[in-house]
Amino acid sequence: MQDLSLFTVDPETGDVSIGDRILFDSGSAELKPAGKQFLDQFIPVYSGVIFSDNLFDQQITRVVVEGHTSSKGTEKENLELSLRRALAVSNYISFNQLNFPTKERFKKKILASGRGDIESNKKIDDPRDRKVVFRFQFRREDFKQFLSPTNQKRDFIKK
């Protein structure tokens, strides 16, 4: 059973935030053995939930793996580190010995993203800002309607 203090789930969005202390050493994008162990247990369950319901699977177009950093360091360093961390997690899921029944389908939904310190506390170096977030990206049912000439004209007139 996983230590629930290692991650949090936002009940409104479904975002799962995994603190970096389990995944990475400070300033590093190399997954720690404990991080790999955590992902070995977490990812099959997470993927299983997505594919347990056909409608849910169809509505989730992407699983965005976001790397986040604290405000310590420069903007450029933090952006690069956050992207390398997101890539480390997505590469581990895709290319290592991690095996689970829905792996091939799950790999097609993964998108790695580095967010740097965009959402961090700028006043202090807060360790809670250093994390990897798994975020659902949902299909927009009315997207074609949203792009229709009628909507574009209406939006242009409002401006």
C-alpha positions in Angstrom: 0.0 0.0 0.0 1.3 3.4 -0.9 2.0 6.2 1.6 -0.8 8.6 0.8 1.4 11.6 1.8 3.5 10.9 -1.3 0.8 12.2 -3.6 -2.4 14.2 -3.6 -5.5 14.1 -5.8 -7.5 17.3 -6.6 -11.1 16.1 -6.3 -12.4 18.8 -8.7 -9.9 18.2 -11.6 -8.6 14.7 -11.0 -5.0 16.1 -11.1 -2.6 13.8 -9.3 0.4 15.6 -7.8 3.5 13.5 -6.8 6.0 15.3 -4.7 9.5 15.3 -6.0 11.0 13.9 -2.8 10.0 10.4 -3.9 10.9 10.8 -7.6 14.0 12.9 -7.8 16.9 14.3 -5.8 17.1 18.1 -5.6 18.1 19.6 -8.9 18.2 16.2 -10.6 16.0 14.7 -13.4 17.2 11.1 -12.8 14.5 9.0 -11.2 15.4 7.6 -7.8 14.9 3.9 -7.2 12.0 4.7 -4.8 10.5 6.9 -7.5 10.6 4.0 -10.0 9.1 1.7 -7.4 6.3 4.2 -6.8 5.6 4.5 -10.6 5.6 0.7 -10.9 2.7 0.6 -8.5 0.9 3.8 -9.4 0.8 3.8 -13.2 -0.9 0.4 -13.7 -3.7 1.5 -11.3 -4.0 5.0 -12.9 -4.0 3.6 -16.4 -6.5 1.0 -15.4 -8.9 3.7 -14.2 -8.7 5.5 -17.5 -9.4 2.5 -19.5 -12.0 0.9 -17.2 -14.8 2.8 -18.8 -15.1 3.3 -22.6 -16.7 6.7 -22.3 -14.0 7.9 -19.9 -11.3 6.6 -22.3 -12.9 8.4 -25.2 -13.2 11.7 -23.3 -9.5 11.8 -22.2 -7.5 12.8 -25.2 -4.2 13.2 -23.3 -2.6 12.5 -20.0 -0.3 15.4 -19.5 2.8 14.6 -17.3 3.8 18.1 -16.0 7.1 18.8 -14.3 7.1 21.7 -11.8 9.9 23.3 -9.8 10.1 25.7 -6.9 11.3 29.3 -7.5 14.9 28.4 -6.6 17.1 28.9 -9.6 16.6 30.9 -12.8 13.5 30.7 -15.0 15.5 29.0 -17.7 17.0 26.4 -15.4 13.7 25.6 -13.8 11.9 25.3 -17.2 14.6 22.9 -18.4 14.6 20.9 -15.2 10.9 20.6 -15.1 10.8 19.3 -18.7 13.6 16.8 -18.1 11.7 15.5 -15.1 8.4 15.1 -17.1 10.4 13.4 -19.8 12.1 11.1 -17.3 8.7 10.0 -15.9 7.1 9.6 -19.4 10.1 7.7 -20.7 10.2 5.4 -17.7 6.5 4.6 -18.4 7.0 4.0 -22.1 10.4 2.4 -22.5 11.3 0.5 -19.3 10.3 -2.8 -17.9 7.1 -1.4 -16.5 4.4 -3.7 -17.9 0.7 -3.5 -17.4 -2.3 -4.5 -19.6 -3.1 -1.0 -20.9 0.5 0.1 -21.5 0.3 0.6 -25.3 -3.0 2.5 -25.1 -1.7 4.6 -22.2 1.5 5.5 -24.1 -0.5 7.0 -26.9 -2.1 9.5 -24.5 1.0 10.7 -22.7 2.3 14.2 -23.3 5.3 15.5 -21.3 5.3 19.2 -20.3 7.7 21.3 -18.3 6.0 24.1 -16.4 9.1 25.4 -14.5 8.4 27.7 -11.6 5.3 29.3 -13.2 2.9 28.1 -10.4 5.5 28.3 -7.6 5.6 30.6 -4.6 7.9 33.4 -5.7 8.6 34.6 -2.1 10.2 31.4 -0.8 11.7 28.2 -2.0 8.7 25.9 -1.2 9.4 22.2 -1.5 5.7 21.6 -2.2 6.1 23.4 -5.5 8.6 20.7 -6.7 6.3 18.0 -8.2 5.1 16.0 -11.2 1.4 16.3 -12.0 -0.6 13.9 -14.0 -3.4 15.9 -15.6 -6.3 14.8 -17.8 -6.9 16.7 -21.0 -10.5 16.2 -22.1 -12.1 16.2 -25.5 -14.2 19.2 -26.3 -17.4 17.9 -27.8 -18.4 21.2 -29.3 -14.9 22.1 -30.7 -16.0 22.1 -34.3 -19.0 24.3 -33.4 -16.6 26.5 -31.4 -14.5 27.0 -34.6 -17.5 27.6 -36.9 -17.6 30.9 -38.8 -20.7 32.0 -36.8 -18.9 31.7 -33.5 -15.8 33.4 -34.9 -17.8 36.4 -36.1 -19.7 36.6 -32.8 -16.4 36.5 -30.8 -14.9 39.1 -33.1 -17.9 41.5 -32.6 -17.6 41.1 -28.8 -14.0 42.4 -28.9 
